[in-house]
Amino acid sequence: MTDVGNYANTVEKTLPISVCITTKNNADTIGQCIESVYQWTDEVVVVDTDSDDGTTEICKEYGAKVFQHEFKGLADIKMKAVQHAENEWVLILDADEEIPKELRNEIIWVFDNSDAVAFYIRKREYMLGSFTHQHHVKRPYLAKKTAIYFKQEYVWERLTVREDYRDQTVKLSGSILHYRFDRISEMEMRNTQYSALEALQIVEENKRDDILSLSLRGIAIALDRLILTKGILDGYQGLIVSLLEFYQMILTYGKVRDIYRLKEQYPDKWKQIWIEEECQRGAI
């Protein structure tokens, strides 16, 4: 894996890249997301799940191709967007993200000056009124479709480079800006969805689901955000987010119990009921 350092100023151009975005009632952010990419990429693909707040209308105003799909999990819905892309190259974004000018210029430069088939990019988070000190692990958000896949998990859409292409990748220095949430209520909504998805994963895979193991996992996640990813430098924002992520694991334990009761009541359609009634409550 190669690191890209300094790069020259670039002139705006259109690249043969399909931007793949998934949406669910993202009218407040989707315009900013598409605005950051539509002038230098030649296709924007949006896979929506029954938005009723004007999201799809905004997408179409920018010329995006909009498709409707049933939500069955984060990895599944993102893969649907990739499958609709007409270009060999895809750039995978969430509806609350954007590509800043510096990263755009870097992408344009490396696209013409590299033989890589996948580019690893980090995400910089905006939470509770300011950008944080934390960055996500770099993942291949820009890549050829044949070089990547999503690990099939309900909760985390772990984008991964296929083994045959591991030595044909490049790390970019710029960051995708992720406007994760501006109010605690937004994270509470996401906790509702993610805990429901996590519970479904645990039940289907027969993972350990006792309160102790999930609590310890929650503590590990909170400490990782506070210490390893420097959330402690964000003051009260970092502390609140860490505690809410711990709380998500407590919610998960309760929802695992809910699923077992649901399976007893509706043995043939419990999964469909759970996905429709619980897993689609948050933003995709």
N, C-alpha and C positions, 0 to 999 in steps of 0.2 A: 504494500500500500504506500503510495507516494503522497507527500505533502506538497501543496502548491503554495508558494510564498507570494512575493510581489508580482503584480501583473500591471500591464500598461493600461492607460485609459482606453475605453472602448467606445466605439460608435454604435448607437442603437441599430439593431437589425432584427429580422424575424428568423427565429430558429425553428427547425422541424421538430418541435416538442409539443406533446399534448399535456396540458395541465389537468390533473385529475383531482376533483374536489367532491366531497360528500357533504350533504346538507340535511338539516332538519330544523326548520324555523330559525334560520340565521340571517334574517333580513337586516339586522343591525350591523353585521360584519362582512357579509358576502361581497358587497360592492367594493369595499376597500381591498379585499383579497384579490378579486378579479382585476381591479384597476392596476394592481402591481405587476401583472403578468400579460395581460391580453395584447399589449402593443408590441411585444417582442417574441411571443410564441404564436404559433399559427392555429392552435386549437385549444379550446377550453371545454372539458367534459365535466358535467355535473351529474352526479347520481343523488337524487333526492328521495326522501321517504315521507311523503304525505305532508309537506309543509303547507301551512294555511295562513302564513303571515306576509306573503308577497315575495318570499325568497326566490321562487322560480321565475317570477316576472322580472326581477332585477337581473338574474342570470341571463335571461333572454335578451334584455336590453343591451348587454355587452356582446351578444352574438354567441353565447355559450350554447352547447348542445346539452339539453336536459333530458334525463331518463329517470323514470320512476322504478324503484325496486323495494321489495319488502325487506325490512331490517331483520337480519338473522345473526348479527354479530359484527364487531368493528372490522375485523380482518376480511370477512366475507363482503361487506358493503364496499370497502375500498378496492378489493379485487374486481368487483363488478365495474367500477369506474375505469380501471386499467384495461379491462377487456373491451370496453367501448372505444378506447383510444385508437385512432387511425394511424398515428405515427409510431415509429419504432421506439422513440425516446419518450419517456413520461416523467413529469414532475408532480409529485404527490403532495398535496397540501390539505390542511383542514380549513374549514370556512372561516375560522377566526385567526388565520395566519396571513402574512404578506411577505413578499420578497422586497427588501430594501434596495435602493439604487446600487449600493456598493456590492451586494451579492449578485444582483443582476449583471453588473459589469464583469464580475469575476466569472460567472457562468458563461457569458458570451465569449470571453477570452479563452477559457479552458476548452470550450466546445470546439474551437478551431485549432487548438494547440496541444491536444492530448489524444492519445489512442485508448483512453480508459472507456470502459463500458458501464461504469457506475461511479457516481460522485457522492461521497459522504458529506453530509451537512449537519451542523448542530442547530438547535433551536434555543432562542433566548426568550425567557418568559416575562410577560407583563402581568402583574397581579396586584390588586388592591391599590391602584393608582400610580405604580411605578414599575420600571424594569428591575428584575431581581439579579442577584449575583449568580444565580443558578443557570446551568445549561444542561440540556438533555444530552444523552450519549449520541454521538454522531451516527446517523443511519443513511442508507443510500436512497435519499428522497428523489434524486435525479438519476435515472438509469435507463438502459435498454430493457424493454419488457422481458426479453428472454433471459436476462441476467439476474432477476430478482424474484422473490416470492414472499408471501405473507405466511408466517406460521399460524396455523389455524387455531386461534384462541378467541374466545368470546370478548375478552376484556382488552388485551393489549395487542394491537396490530403490529407485531414484531417484523418489520420489513428487513429482509435478509438477502445477501448476495449468494447465489448458488456457488457451490464448491468449485466448479470448473472455472469460475471467473474471479476468484478471490485475489489473484495477483494482477488484475486489470482494473484496479480501483484507485481513486484519488480522493484525498481529503481536502475540502475547501476551507478557507479561513473565515469566510463570512457566515452569518447566522440568519436563519429564518426567524422572523419576529412572530411570536406566538402570544396573542392577546387573550390569555387564558380566562381570566375573569376579573371584573372590576368591583364586584360585591360578593360578600359571603354567601348570599342567597344563590348565586350562580354556581358556586362550588357545592353547595348543598344539593342542588338539582343534579349535578354531575355525580355526586356521591350516590344519589338514589339510583341512577342508571348503572354505574360501575359496580356497585355492590350487588345489584340484581344479576348482572352478567357474571361476576366473580362467583356468586353462589351457584349459578347454573353450571359453570365450568367445574366446580368442585364436585357437584353431584354426579355429573356425567362421567368424570374421570375417577370417581371413588377416591378422591384425595382426602387427607386428614382434615376433618371438619370440626374438631373439638374447640372449645372456647380458648383453651390454653395455647394451642398451636397458632390459631389465627391472631390472638392477642400478641404473641411473640413476633409474628410476622409484621403486625402493625407497628410494633415498637421499632423493629429493624428498619422499616420504611421511613418512619418519622426521624430516626437518628441519621439515616442516610441523607435525608433532605436537609436536616439541620447542620450536620457536620461535614460529611463527605462532599456534598454539593453546595456548601457554604450558605445555607439558608439562614444560619444564625446571624450573618452579616446584614440581613434584611430587617432586623428588629422584630417588631410585633407581627409584621406580615409573615415572616418566615416561621415564627412560632405558631401562629394561627393555622397556617397551611399544614404544617407538620401534624398538629393535633387533629385536624380534620381528616387527614389521610389515615391516622391511627383509628379514628372513629369509623372510617369507611370499613375497616376490617371487622369491627364490632357489629356493624350493620350486616355485613356479609354472613356472620354466624347466625344471626336471627333469620335471615332470608333462606339460608340452607334448611333450617327447620321448617320454614314456610313451604318450601318446595316438597319436602317429604310428606307434609300433610296434603298438599295439592295432588301428589301422585296417588295417595290413597283415595282421594275423592274422585279424581278423573284420570284413571290409569292410562287411557288411550290418547288423551289430548292435553295432558298437563303441561307439556313443553310449549305447545302453541299458545296456550293461555298465558303462561309465564312471560314469554317473549312479548306478546301483544300488550299485556296489562302492566308489566313491570320494567322490561328492558328498554322500552322506547320512551321513557319519561324524560330523559335528559337530552341534551344536544348531541348529535352525532359528530 
